[in-house]
Amino acid sequence: MNPILAGPEPKRGHGRLQLLLIVAVVLGPMLLATAMYRFGFWVPESRSYDGVLIADGQDRSAIGVGTSPGAPRWELLVTAPQGCDEACRQLVYLARQINIGLAREAARASHALASATPLEPDYEQRLRREYPQLQRHALDAAVYSRNPEAPAAPQLWIVDPHGNLVLRYDAGTDGKAILDDLKYLLKISQIG
């Protein structure tokens, strides 16, 4: 017998303990995350955006707006289901200012107006003259009114380049908050 190879026999339970520890380290966080999602505990209440998050995969057609022609870009879409009143006009102005406020990232976004009714002729001319890059879309009022995410008042929506609705804002929202939200989306986005 070789005295060098002979020695104390290793404990059999020690290897099993190491295996269980490795499995717990790998599976433990996944099980914890699943339980947190399923039962809603330890979920932070804070959020990093100011609008209403549309997180159920709705696209532009869910609010009665067709697809946007041209290259896919982020869009600041103003919807006016009952005509473009003063609140709607403020949102159209705000959408353009936010687009300008993006500075070097402005080419990644556009602004648009979707109205269910024809605009007043003088406002229509003003839009053509002062808002040459404003895209125009028809709004299907029946589809819009059936959507629970779409209030009857004019709204500003952030739409991703795939046409998905991301965030919604009403007419009283601060433009700086919308600009910050859009800048954050552009920063983390690899599309558009």
C-alpha positions in Angstrom: 0.0 0.0 0.0 1.3 3.4 -0.9 1.4 5.7 2.1 1.2 8.8 0.0 -2.2 8.0 -1.5 -3.6 6.7 1.7 -5.2 9.3 3.9 -8.4 10.3 5.5 -11.4 9.4 3.4 -13.4 12.5 2.2 -16.8 13.0 3.7 -19.6 12.1 1.3 -22.0 14.7 2.5 -19.6 17.6 1.8 -20.0 17.2 -2.0 -23.7 17.1 -1.8 -23.8 20.2 0.3 -21.7 22.0 -2.4 -24.0 20.8 -5.1 -27.1 22.0 -3.3 -25.4 25.4 -2.6 -24.7 25.8 -6.3 -28.2 24.9 -7.3 -29.6 27.4 -4.7 -27.4 30.2 -6.0 -28.5 29.6 -9.6 -32.2 28.9 -9.1 -32.8 31.0 -6.0 -32.9 34.4 -7.7 -35.1 33.1 -10.5 -37.6 31.7 -8.1 -37.6 34.9 -6.0 -38.1 37.1 -9.1 -41.0 34.8 -10.2 -42.6 35.0 -6.8 -42.2 38.8 -6.7 -43.9 39.1 -10.1 -46.6 36.6 -9.4 -47.6 37.8 -5.9 -46.5 41.5 -6.2 -44.3 41.8 -3.1 -41.1 43.9 -2.9 -42.1 45.7 -6.1 -41.0 49.4 -6.0 -43.8 51.9 -6.2 -41.7 54.6 -7.8 -41.5 55.1 -11.5 -39.2 57.0 -13.8 -41.8 58.4 -16.2 -44.5 61.0 -16.0 -47.2 59.9 -18.5 -49.6 57.0 -18.3 -47.8 53.8 -19.4 -49.6 51.8 -22.1 -48.0 48.4 -21.3 -50.5 46.0 -22.9 -49.0 46.0 -26.4 -51.6 48.3 -28.1 -50.6 49.8 -31.4 -51.8 52.9 -33.3 -54.8 51.0 -34.7 -56.1 50.5 -31.2 -56.9 54.2 -31.0 -58.1 54.4 -34.6 -55.0 55.8 -36.3 -53.5 54.2 -39.4 -49.8 53.4 -40.0 -47.4 56.3 -40.5 -45.8 56.5 -43.9 -42.0 56.8 -44.3 -39.1 55.7 -42.2 -40.0 54.3 -38.8 -39.4 56.9 -36.1 -40.6 57.8 -32.6 -43.7 59.9 -32.9 -45.4 62.5 -30.7 -49.0 61.9 -31.8 -51.8 64.4 -30.8 -55.3 62.9 -31.0 -58.3 65.1 -31.2 -61.4 62.9 -31.2 -63.9 65.8 -31.0 -62.1 68.4 -33.1 -59.0 70.4 -32.5 -60.0 72.9 -29.7 -57.6 75.1 -27.7 -56.3 72.2 -25.7 -55.5 70.3 -28.9 -53.8 73.3 -30.3 -51.6 73.6 -27.2 -50.7 69.9 -27.6 -49.8 70.3 -31.3 -47.6 73.3 -30.3 -46.0 71.3 -27.4 -45.3 68.3 -29.6 -43.4 70.5 -32.1 -41.5 72.2 -29.3 -40.6 68.8 -27.7 -39.4 67.6 -31.1 -37.2 70.8 -31.4 -36.0 70.3 -27.8 -34.5 66.9 -28.7 -31.7 68.8 -30.4 -29.4 66.4 -32.2 -31.8 63.5 -31.6 -34.7 65.4 -33.3 -34.3 63.4 -36.5 -35.3 60.2 -34.6 -38.7 61.6 -33.8 -41.6 63.3 -35.6 -44.8 65.0 -34.5 -48.3 64.3 -35.9 -52.0 65.2 -35.5 -54.8 62.8 -35.8 -58.2 64.4 -35.9 -61.7 62.8 -36.2 -63.2 65.9 -37.8 -61.9 68.4 -40.4 -60.0 71.3 -38.9 -61.2 74.9 -39.2 -59.9 76.4 -42.5 -57.8 79.2 -40.8 -56.2 76.7 -38.4 -55.5 74.3 -41.3 -53.7 77.1 -43.2 -51.8 78.0 -40.1 -50.6 74.4 -39.7 -49.4 74.3 -43.3 -47.6 77.6 -42.9 -46.1 77.2 -39.4 -45.8 73.4 -39.0 -44.5 72.1 -42.3 -43.2 68.9 -40.8 -46.4 68.1 -39.0 -47.8 64.8 -40.2 -51.6 64.4 -40.5 -53.6 61.3 -39.9 -57.3 60.5 -39.9 -58.7 59.4 -36.5 -61.5 56.8 -36.5 -63.7 58.2 -33.7 -65.7 54.9 -33.2 -62.5 52.9 -32.6 -61.0 55.6 -30.4 -64.1 55.8 -28.2 -64.1 52.0 -27.6 -60.6 52.0 -26.2 -60.5 52.4 -22.4 -57.0 53.9 -22.5 -58.2 56.8 -24.7 -60.0 59.6 -22.9 -62.4 61.9 -24.9 -60.2 64.9 -24.4 -57.2 65.6 -26.7 -54.1 63.6 -25.7 -50.5 63.4 -26.6 -49.1 59.9 -27.2 -45.5 58.7 -27.5 -45.5 56.0 -30.2 -42.4 53.8 -30.9 -41.1 53.2 -34.4 -43.0 49.9 -34.6 -46.3 51.8 -34.0 -46.8 50.7 -30.4 -48.3 53.1 -27.9 -45.8 53.8 -25.1 -47.0 56.7 -23.0 -50.0 59.0 -22.9 -50.3 62.6 -21.6 -53.3 64.9 -21.2 -53.3 68.6 -22.1 -52.2 69.8 -18.6 -48.9 67.9 -18.6 -45.6 69.8 -18.3 -43.7 69.8 -21.6 -40.4 69.4 -19.7 -41.6 66.1 -18.2 -42.6 64.8 -21.7 -39.3 65.8 -23.1 -37.4 64.1 -20.3 -39.5 60.9 -20.9 -38.8 60.9 -24.6 -35.1 61.6 -24.2 -34.9 58.6 -21.8 -36.7 56.4 -24.3 -34.4 57.5 -27.1 -31.4 56.9 -24.9 -32.3 53.3 -24.0 -33.9 52.4 -27.4 -32.0 50.7 -30.2 -34.7 51.3 -32.7 -35.7 54.4 -34.6 
